[in-house]
């Protein structure tokens, strides 16, 4: 059930990232407005999710997952009917914390199901998301082809989300550690104190910061990928869709392979350092080569070289905080607001200097990994 919820979340994400040129044209959005849509909801969610995470450890995690699913579905309905920037922004502001409860707490529950296999289960989680990412652009393409457009696609997503929510009512088990009554202020306060005491540890800061920087070469890059092909590479919307679909399909394939690879990986830190160096080269080549086909070939290598970054880094964070899986949502709120400014910064720079220049900022991702990774392997072996 938890993997199904992640699949749905990434299905929404895959459709949204491919639909940006269509949404931008339909609602007459600027790069700055797109940057706000990608940044502000995440910053607001970072203020809400710490409470959801703490409650997920000390109260009814199942109820929070179901409640998140309800708002998740409602936000998709609002996105489908949005006719200007402001309603779309409101729908995103609802969606982000709803996803935190629905998806983030589901991830925590999955991690608790096998404490000794965090990196391995994160690899499976990542594959479920990749599958949703791949199907998203295909679904959007079909709906656009048959005249339903991006709005019709989001309406279908709302229906699928409602069905997933019904399944969650039946399949998500209660948390044995949760209490039946409302938590006291003291229990919530103690939960926050326990969670944030982890921030005294250098190891926790390392994984938090590297996770945010690594995302520059994953979700942040994907957010601008379709717009980059249309506005910088001067391709058609269809070609931009091909580029996004290629990125997502390849990601799904490499995530499948990585599930088997992670069990045999003797040194995850060495793997991350090497791939970060290769990613730096591959992304620079992607930005420099002209033409649709050369850039399409280049993003294949960009995608390959960031394989495994998220499951290794996130799994390392879970392993550094045993027994506090849901509270990680609270801890991540320390770095998330600053990290969510990256899309806005790219949007502001794109409006001033052009997207082709602004997107070079994403090279900070592999640079951070090359500098910040420990010199020895910290992935727990099972």
N, C-alpha and C positions, 0 to 999 in steps of 0.2 A: 504494500500500500504506500509506503513512504517513497519508494522509487517512482510510483505512478504520480505522486504529487510533484516530485521534482521534474518528471517528464512534462507535466502540464505547465509548470512554471517556465521551463525553457522553451516549450512550444510557443507560449506567449512572447517570450523574449525573441525567438527566432523570427516570428512574424513581424514584431515591432521594428527590429533592426533592418529588415528588408523593406518595410513599408515607409521608411523615412522620406524618400523622395516623393512618394505619393501624398503622404500627410503634409509635407512641407508645401507642395504645390496647392493642395486642396485648401489648406488653412492659411496660406500666405505667410509662412513662418520665416524668420531670419535665423542666421546661425546662432546669434545670442539667445534667441528664444528656445532654439533646440538645445543649446547648452544648459539653459535654465531647466528645461524639462528633464534633462538627464542628470542634473545636479541637485536642485532644490528639494525634490521629493525624497531623495536619499538622505539629505542632511536632516530633514524633518523626521524621517523614520529613525535616524540615529538617536534622536531624543526620546522616542517612544519605545524602541526595541529593548533598551536595557531593562525596563520594567517587565516586558514580556518574557525576557530571558530569565530574570530572577524568579518571576512567578512560575515559569516552566520548571524550575528546580524545587520550589517550595509549595506549589499549589497544584491545581488540576491542569496538567499539561494537555490532556486530551481535549478538554473544553476550550482551551486556548487555540489549539489546532483547528477545531471545528469553527470557532468564532472567526478566526483568520480566514478560513475558507469562505465564509459568508460574505465578508467584506471584499475578498479577492474577486468573487463572482460579481458583486455589485459594481466594482470599479471597472470591470470589463464592459458591463452594460453602459456605463457612463462614457467610456472611451468610444464606444460604437456610435453614440449619438452626439458626440462633441462636434460643434460647428465653428469653434474659434479657439484661440490659444488658451484662454482662461479656463473653460470647462475641461479641456484636455489636461491642463496642469492640475486641476482639482482631482481628476480621475487618477492621475499618477500619484498624487499625494496620498490618496486612499490606498492605492495598490501597493506601494512600497512597504508600509508597516504591516499590511494584511499578508503580504508575501512573507514577511519576517515571522509572523505567527504560524501561518499555514505551512510554509516550506522550511523556515529556519528551525522551528521546533521539531518538525519531522526528521530533519537531519540529526538533531541532537538525540532523538529517540533511537534512530538507527545506530548512532555511535554507541549508545548505552547497551544496545543489544549484543555487542561483541567488543568489549573494551580492549582486547589484545590485538584487534585487527582494524585500527583506525584508518591507516593509509590504504589498506586493501578495500575496505568498504567505501572509502571516499572515491576510489577508482571506479567502483560499480555505480556509485551515485553520479559521478561525472559522466559515465557512459549513458545513463538514463537521461540526463540532461542533454547530452549531445544528440541523442536520438530525437528528442523533441525539437532541438535546434534545426536539425536537418529537415524534418517534416514541415516545420513552420513556413519556410519560403515556398515549398512545393504547394502547400495548402493555399497560401496567399496568391501564388501564380494562377492556380486553378480558379479561384474566386474572381480574380481580376479578369481572367480570360472569359468567364461566363457572365461578366457584367455586374458582379456583386460588390467589387471593390474592397478596399481595406475595411470599410465599415461593416460589410457583410461578414468578413472574416472574423472581426472582433465579436460580432453577434454570435457566430458559431462557437467561438471560444467561451463565451459566457454560458452557453448551453452545455458544452463539454465540462466546464468547471462545476456547474450545478450537479452533473452526473457524478463527477469525482467526489464532490462533497457528500452526496448520498452514500457513496461507497465508503467514505471515511467514517460516517456515522456507524457503519456496521463493522468495519475492519480495524479501526485504530483502537488498540486496547487501552484500558485505563492504566495510569502510572501508579504502581503499587506504593510508591513513596509519597504520593500526593495526599493532602489532607482534605477532608470533606467540607470543612467550614472555611469561611473567608480567612485568609492569613492575617495575622496581627501585624501591626506596624513594626514591632520588634523583629518578627521573623523576616520581613522584607528588608528591614535595615541590616540585619545580620547577613542576609543573602548578599546585599550590595557590598558590605564590608568584606565578606569573604572573597567575593569576586574581584574587587578592586585591590585587595591585598596582593593579588597575583601580579599587579603592575609594578611591584617592587622588584620583580625578577627580570633580569636582562633578557633571558631566554624568551619570555613571553612577548616582550617588546619587539624582539627580532622577528618573530613569526607574524605579528600583527603588521608591522611595517612592510615586510617583504610580500605579504599577501596583497596589500593595497597596491604596491608598485608593480607586482607581477600582473595585476589586472589591466594595466595599461596596454599590454600586448595581447590581451584576450577580450574582455567585454567592452572596454573603452574603444579599442581599435575597431571591433566589430560594429560599434554604434555609429562610427563615421565611415565605414567601409563602402556602403552603397553610395553615400553622398560623395565620397572621394572619387569613385569611378565615374560618376555622372558629371561632377563639377570640375575635377582636375584632369582626369584621364579622358574626358569628353566622350564617354561611351553613352549608349542608350540605357534607358531604365531596364530593359531586358538583359543587356550585358552586365549591368550592375547586379541584377538578380542572379545571374550565372556565377558571378564572382562570390557573392555571399553564399550561394548554395554549395559551391566548390569548397569554400572555407569550412562550412558546417559539416558537409559530408566527409571531408577528410578528417575533421576533428572527431567525428563518430568512429571512423575506422581506426585512427590511432588510439582512441580511448579504449576500444575493444582489445587491441594489442597490448596496451599498457596494463590492463587487468592481470594478464599473465606475467608480464614483465616485472611488475612491482614485487611479486613474491620471490623473484630470483635476483633482485637488485641488491648487491652487497653494499653499495655506498651511494645513497641518495643525494648527498651533498655534492659529491664529485660529478654526478650526473647533472645536477642543476647548474653547477658552475660551467660545465662544458656547453650545455645547450644554451645558456644565457649568452656566452661568447658567440656562438653560431647565430643566435637570434639577432644580435646586434648587427652582424654582417648582412643577414638575409633581409632585415627590415630596411636597411640603408639601400640595398640593391633595389628593393621594391619601390622605394621613393624616387630613385634616380633613373630607372629604365623607362623609356617611353613606350606607349602602345598598349593595347588591351591584352594581347596574348603574352608578351613578356611580363607584364605586371601580374597576370593570372598565374603564370609559372612561379613567379617570385613569392606570391602569397602561399603557395603550396609549401615552400620551405619555411616561411614564417610560421605557419601552422604546425608543421612537424616539430620544429625546435622548441615550441612551448608546451608540447605534450608532457603531461605528468606534473606540471608546475603546481596546479591547484591542489590535487590530492596529496602530494607530498607535503606542501606547506601547510595546508589546513589540517591534515592528519597529524603533523608535528605539533600544531597548536593544541589539538585535542589531547594528545599524549602528554603535553606539558601541564595540562589541567585535569587530572583524573578526578571523576566525581562531580565535575562542574560543567557538564556538556551544554546545558541550556544557558548557563551563565556566561558562556562565551559570547552570546549576543550582546550582553551588557558590556563586556570587556572590549569588544570590537567597536563599540560606539565611541571609544576614545579616539580612534584613528579614522573612522568612517567619514565624519563631516569634512575633514581636510581633504581626504581622498576624493570625495564627491565633487570637489571644486575643480578637479582636472578636466572633466568634460566642459564645464562652463568656461574655464580658461582657454581651452582649445577653441570653443565657439567665439569667444571675444577676440582672440588672435586671428581667427579665420575671417571674421568680419573686417578686421583692420588690414591684415596682410595677405589673406587668402588661405584656404584650407591646405593647399599644397605646402605652405611654409609652416603653418600651425601644427601640423600633424607630426613634425619632427620631434615635438615635445615628448612623444610616447617612447622615445629611446631611453628615457629615464628608467623605464621598467627593467630591461636587461642590465643596465648599468648598476642599478640598486642590488640586483641579485649577485652580480660579480663582486661587489664590494662587501655586502652584508652577510653572505652565507658563512656558516662556521666551517672550519677546516676538517672536521671529522664528521662521520655519519651519526645522526641522532635519531634515525628511524628505528623504532623498536622492532625486533625480530620475533617471530612467533614459531 
